[in-house]
Amino acid sequence: MTEKGPGIDVVLPCLNEAAALPRVLAGLPDTFRPIVVDNRSTDGSAAITRALGATVVFDPLTGFGWAAHAGLKSRHKSPTSDSPGPAGSTGTTPGRKTMRPR
């Protein structure tokens, strides 16, 4: 994964998703910029995410809502996105189907 230009910031709340993250991140369209919010993972999810070139945000409050909030807040530091949106990091929804323009 390489640094991506303007596009869509996708917030991926994450708690021990090391096995799924490589597939999830690889499946995202090139216009998506993943922000993986680590909720105290113990399986190396953050290190894997960083190694794949995605942004990692740490949030000590576990739960999808807290993580989504932390990820959305983090993008204010670099607001180059057309629009942000939360998604899942489990791999149950293919990245290209996560958010489709209408």
Steps between C-alpha positions, in 0.01 A plus 500: 500500500633841412415848623182602325387842386162664556222251533294338769628441852363166618501438874554135590442425870724211595531261792727204429450491122860414402389207286241700304675838461736413210207377291272787605759769426600342168133490396435871543475713186796727428297809588444374857744599774465259793519625858520191721395577857659247735291428811778340707569207267736236633568320172726754325221661295657846528843383385351317203295806408804727517709255295232509230517881489167584659447757773463365854315683777492360853184523709490344847118496509386175342197490277409582142344836591800624698739384230297660221496826696877488561566431133278782381661738751847400380431611146468861615878498524515437125161590348577423134217254458197557280293323762563262792316183589521210744540142381585163651844341533380140531494437127134399492425771242735524201675839489363592161147451633557685827387836369367543149409837360134528417 
